[in-house]
Amino acid sequence: MNDSVLIVGADGTVGRSLVAAFEAAGKTVWQTTRKQDQVGGQRILLDLSQEIIHSPLPPTHIGTAIICAAVTSLERCRLDPNYSRQINVVGTVALAKRLIKGGVFVIFLSTNLVFNGEAPFAKPTDPVNPLTEYGRQKAEAEAQFLAWKGQTAIVRFSKILSPGMPLFQGWIRDLEAGKVIHPFSDMVMAPVSLKFAVRVLHEVTERRLPGIFQVSAIQDISYAAAARHIARRLGADMQLVQPISCHEAGVDFSPLYTSLDTGRLADFGIQAPQVVDAFHEIEFPDYAIVTK
């Protein structure tokens, strides 16, 4: 089996982390970038918004490709559905088709937003019912990937928390300065850490198991509860955490639940993490949360 891996979208947070993880494991890693000045060596230019049939691919055969590149902003997908669909559906599917024809196993990153969020722990077999443009685009792409039986894996994530995320940095900065923060009381997440997400993707890559995998924490937590958790860890005044409704801030859509059924992670001997695990592994600039 060819151990070479292609990371599509190596400029992003998940893509960069995957490159580092696979290189550390001794694999040959090819990467794609949209930045002309970043091209060179095993880093090739690829823009999913352009015609894929003429785009260069690695000159040597690769075993697995992980498609991380996407327009993930719900607002941008809503405001410019044609552009975002070109990347999230048309370009992604065209690239996957080329790779699969070359014998490459393709892993596609998806989202809990293919569901409507009305019930917790959505199962991989539940019918998709997206209520956002981003979710609709991911669901449309998923349908094509599922048609390539045995040649692809879909990995749905709830929310991935990475070190230095602006929202949490801002909370910490304000709390340490004695300023009030206003997390949403009616918006939830079932977060996993970037480290955990990379671990799952590494296992799917190594085993090349097809089908749908789902990744989330064991339960949902509100953003307000997350803010209180961080405030307690900081030793901050809890009165500084003053939740508001996300609708007051102009948020159009907020699912009741984001948690997913993660039963297939047992294929790798992995259990879904606790909610707080995602926060424990974040390395904030001015506050080191103790890791396990």
HELIX and SHEET records of a PDB file:
HELIX    1   1 THR A   13  ALA A   24  1                                  12    
HELIX    2   2 GLN A   36  GLN A   38  5                                   3    
HELIX    3   3 ILE A   52  HIS A   54  5                                   3    
HELIX    4   4 LEU A   74  LEU A   79  1                                   6    
HELIX    5   5 PRO A   81  ARG A   85  1                                   5    
HELIX    6   6 GLN A   86  GLY A   91  3                                   6    
HELIX    7   7 THR A   92  LYS A  101  1                                  10    
HELIX    8   8 ASN A  112  VAL A  114  5                                   3    
HELIX    9   9 GLU A  133  ALA A  147  1                                  15    
HELIX   10  10 PRO A  166  GLU A  176  1                                  11    
HELIX   11  11 LEU A  194  ARG A  207  1                                  14    
HELIX   12  12 TYR A  223  LEU A  234  1                                  12    
HELIX   13  13 MET A  238  LEU A  240  5                                   3    
HELIX   14  14 CYS A  246  ALA A  249  5                                   4    
HELIX   15  15 GLY A  263  PHE A  268  5                                   6    
HELIX   16  16 VAL A  275  HIS A  280  1                                   6    
SHEET    1   A 7 ARG A  43  LEU A  45  0                                        
SHEET    2   A 7 VAL A  29  THR A  33  1                                        
SHEET    3   A 7 VAL A   5  VAL A   8  1                                        
SHEET    4   A 7 THR A  64  ILE A  67  1                                        
SHEET    5   A 7 PHE A 105  THR A 111  1                                        
SHEET    6   A 7 THR A 152  PHE A 157  1                                        
SHEET    7   A 7 GLY A 211  VAL A 215  1                                        
SHEET    1   B 2 LYS A 159  LEU A 161  0                                        
SHEET    2   B 2 PRO A 191  SER A 193  1                                        
SHEET    1   C 2 VAL A 188  MET A 189  0                                        
SHEET    2   C 2 ILE A 221  SER A 222 -1                                        
SHEET    1   D 2 GLU A 283  PHE A 284  0                                        
SHEET    2   D 2 TYR A 287  ALA A 288 -1                                        
END                                                                             
